[in-house]
Amino acid sequence: MNKRYLSGIQPNGDLHLGNYFGAIRKHIEAQDNAFYFLANYHALNTIHDAATLDRLTTEAAATYLALGLDPDRATLFRQSDVPEVCELSWLLATATGKGLLDRAHSYKDKVNRGLPASMGLFFYPVLMAADILACDTDVVPVGSDQVQHVEMCRDMATLFNNQYGREVFKLPVYELGTPVPVPGIDGLKMSKSSDNTIPIFAPAKQLKARVMLIKTDGTPLEAPKDPDTCNVMALYKLVASPEEVAILEVKYRNGGYGHGHAKLDLLAALEARFGAARERYNALMQDRSIVDKALAHGALRARAVAREVTDRAREATGLR
């Protein structure tokens, strides 16, 4: 039997190249028996405007569909369309000690960065555990910063199973991918919080403006340049073919080729990589009924699994 994969993405801003090369590309490549959800419950910790959350959630779904996700292969759904996760989060909480949540690195880090110390933020690992367990997940692909949350999920599931003397929840494992370094326009890791991103589907003028802001050194146009230390080239390598990269590296080393030229070549490579998908994205945003249909289809499939899991938990606890 194929292992079931589950991953979520928070709709808390424009999806950018860091999101694409860090997660979305892998999600599109591995669709069979995969569950991908838009974590709009989690997003409520930072977004408190209804219209904004609704728009960002739809944009995230449209992005996945435009990039090639097939809703008949993968299960794509809004977290809020599967209310069983909230019931499961409460059931898990009754078997989980506060000390486990006190040890969450992510909570401490976010509070230190200025986020309000809300109960939603503190409770985040329990809701994430419910997301995972509700879908009878086998494998959770994560970055290194999320490993602890999967380990906490396993702890919560084990505590609950032991408390009621039966295997209600399957114990998932995490899978670490190979990190893909994606520099932002300032040369640091691309991140919404740093406002250094290049959105995947930015309109042409906005895309050009962001690319032209990429930080470069002051090497004169006529001088040879090192392609291995240039932020523009680092991004170009992600979106262009190996043959195109080799040609550009020669231009860098020969001199007479400026950073402005490199940025224009990067723009052309971004257009070649994402131009057709951007057109599909814009069409989907013009007719969100297609997006809503895909999400409704995914929610039905996700709820069918989540209902079975919740029924097992309710039976174990005596909730009939």
N, C-alpha and C positions, 0 to 999 in steps of 0.2 A: 504493500500500500504506500502511495506517495505521502511524504511528510507534508503537513499543513504549515505554511508560513503565514505569519501575521506581522504587519507593520503599520504604524500610524504616522500621520504628519499633521502638525498643527497649522491651521489656516490663520496665521497671525501676521501675514504680510505678503508682499509679492514674492512668488517663488523665483529663485535666482539660480545662477550657474552652480553655486555651491550645493544647493538642494538637488539639482539634476545629477551632477557627477557623484555626489555623496550617497544618494538614495534612489531618486526617481528612476534613473537609468537602469539600475539593478531590478527595480520593481517591474519595469516594462519588459525586461529580458526574462524574468521568472514569474510567469502569470498563472500557470496551472496549479490548482489547489492552493492559491494564495488569497489571503484576505487583507485588503488595504482599506484603512478607514481614515476619515477626516476628523481629527480630534477636536471637535468644536466645544465639547464639555471642558476639556483642558484649557482651551483658548479663553474661556471666561475668566481665567485668572488675570489676564492682561487686557482683554478687549471688553469694554462695557458699553458698546453702542450696537444696537440691534442691526441696523442697516449695514454697518461695517462688517460685522461677523457674518451676516448672510452673504454679502458680496464676496468676501474673501473665501468662504467655504465653496461657493459656486465656482469661483475662479480656480481654486485648487483642483476641483473635480474636472473642470474643463481642460486644465493643463494636462492631467493624466490622460484623458481621452484623446486630446489632440496629439499627444506624443506617442500614442499607439496602444494604450491599454484597451483590451477587449473585454467588455463587461460580461460576455458569455463565457470567458475563460477565468478571469480573476473576479473576485467579489469585492466591488468598490462600494462603500457605504459611508453615510454620515454616522458618527458615533451616537448622536442624539436620536437616531432612528432605531436604535437597539436599546430600549429602556431597561432591558434585563441587566445591563452592566451596572446600573445604579443599584438595583436590588442585590446583586452579587457583591458589590463593594461594601454594602452594609453587613451582609452575612460574613464576609471576610473580616470586617472590622471587629466583629464580636469575638473573633478568635485570635486577634492580633494585639500584642502588647504595644503600648505607646513607645517603649524603649526602642523597638525596631524602627519606628518612623523617626525617632530622634537622631538616629544614626545616618539618615539620608544626606548624602553629600550635596545633591542638587538643591535641596531646600536651603541649606546653609549658604551655598554659593549665591543663590538668587536673592536671598535676603540681604547678604553682604553687598550685592550690586544695586540695592535700593528698592526691590520689589516689596510690596506690603506683605507682612507675615500673616497672611490670611489662612483660615482653616482649609480653604480650597487648595492652596499651595502646599500646606502641610500634609493634606490627605492625598495628594497627587499619586504617591506610590500605590495606594490601595485601589484607586480608580484605574490606574494602569494595570495592576494585577488582574482586576476584573475584566478589563478589555482583553487581556491575553487568555485568561481562563475561560471566558464566555464562549470563545470560538474553538475550544478543545485544541489549542495550538500546540504544535510539536516544536517549532523552531521560531525564534524571534531574532531577525537580523538587527543588530544595533551597532552604534559607535561605542567606543570605550567609555564615554561619559554616561551611557545608559546601562552598562553591565550590572551595576549595583541594583537597579530597579528590577531587572529580571531575576536576580538572586533573591531579592526581597519577595517577589512574586512566588518563587518556589518555597520560600520560608512560610509565607501565608497559607499557601495551598497545603503544605505539610502539616501546619498547625491545625488547620480546619479538618483535614482528613483524620488526624490523630484524635482530635477532640470528639469526633463522632464515630470513630472506629470503622471507617470504610473509605474506599478510594473514590471520593466524589470528584476530585479535580485531577486532571493529568498534569504531570510536572514538565513544564517546557524547558528547553535549553536555549541559550543564546548562541548566535553565530556572528563572529567578528569578520568583517570584510577587510580588504586592504584599503587603508585610508587613501583618498585621492586629494592631494593638496591643491586647493583652488584659491589662488590669491585674489583679494579684493582690489579695488582701484587704488588703494593705499599701499598695497604690497603685503598687508597682513591677511590672515585667514578671512575669507569672505563670510560676512555675517550681517544679518539684519540689524542687530544691536549696534554694530559699528558703522552702519550707514555707508558701507563700502561695496555694495552689491551691484551686479549687472543682472537685471531681471531677464528671465528666459524669453518672455514675449513682450518686451518693451517696444512701444511704437518707434518707428525709424529715427525720428528726431531725438527722442529720449535716449535710445540706444547709442546713437553717435555721441551725444553729449557725455554719457557715462564712459564710453570707451576713450574719448579724448582726454578724460580726466585721469587716466591711469598714470600712476607715478613712474617716472623714468629718471635715469641719471642725466647729467649734463654733457655727455659725450657729443662732440660736434658731428654734424651730418657727414662730413667727409672722412671721419676717423672710423677704423674698424671697431666693432662692438662684440661683446661676449654674449651670445644667445642664451647661455646657461644662467645668467644673472639678471635677465630682463623680465619684468612682470608681464609685458605684452606677449613675449614669446612663450612664457609659461602658460598663458591662457590659450594662445594659438595652438600649442601642442595638444591641448585637450579637444579642440574642435576640428582641427584639420587632419588630413591624411598624412601618413609617414612620408610620402613622396613630397607633399607640399611643405612639410616641416623641413625636410632636407634642403629644398630650394631656398627657403627663407634663411636657414642657417648660413648658407653660402653668402647671401646678400649681406647679412650682419657682419661676417668676417672680412668681406672685401672692402667695406667702407663705401661711402657715397650713398648710403641708405640710412635715412633718419628714422627717429622714433615715430614721427608723424606718418611716414610711409608705412611703418609696421602696424600702426593703429588702424590705418585704412585697410590693410590686408587682413587684420583681425576682424574688422567689420564685415568684409566680404566672406570670410570663413564662417562667421556667425550666421550670416544670411543663408549661406549654402547649407548649413547644418540645421537651422531652425525655421527658415523662411516658410516652407510649405506647412509645417506644423503651426506656425503663427497664424496662417490663413485659416486653418481648421479651427484654431482656438477662437479667433475673432467671429467665425461663423457660429460656433457653439454659444458664445456670449450674446449673440444676436437672437438666438432661439434657445433659451435655457430649458425649454421643455425636453429637449434631447438629453440634457444633463440630468434633469430631474427624473426622467424615465430610467436612466442608467442607475442612479442612486437608489431609486425605489426598488428596482430589480435586485440590486445588491443587498438592500436592507431585508428583503424577504428571505433571501438565502442565509444571511447572517443571523436573523432572528430565529430561523428554524433550528439552527445549531445552538444558539444561546438559550432557547427555550428548553431544549433537552438538558443542557447543563444546569440551568436554574431549577428545573424540576427535580434533578438528582439532589441538589443542595437543599431544596425545600423538604423533600422526603426525609433526608438525613436529619434535619433539625426538628421535624415534627410540624412544619407549616403546611397545612393541607388546604 
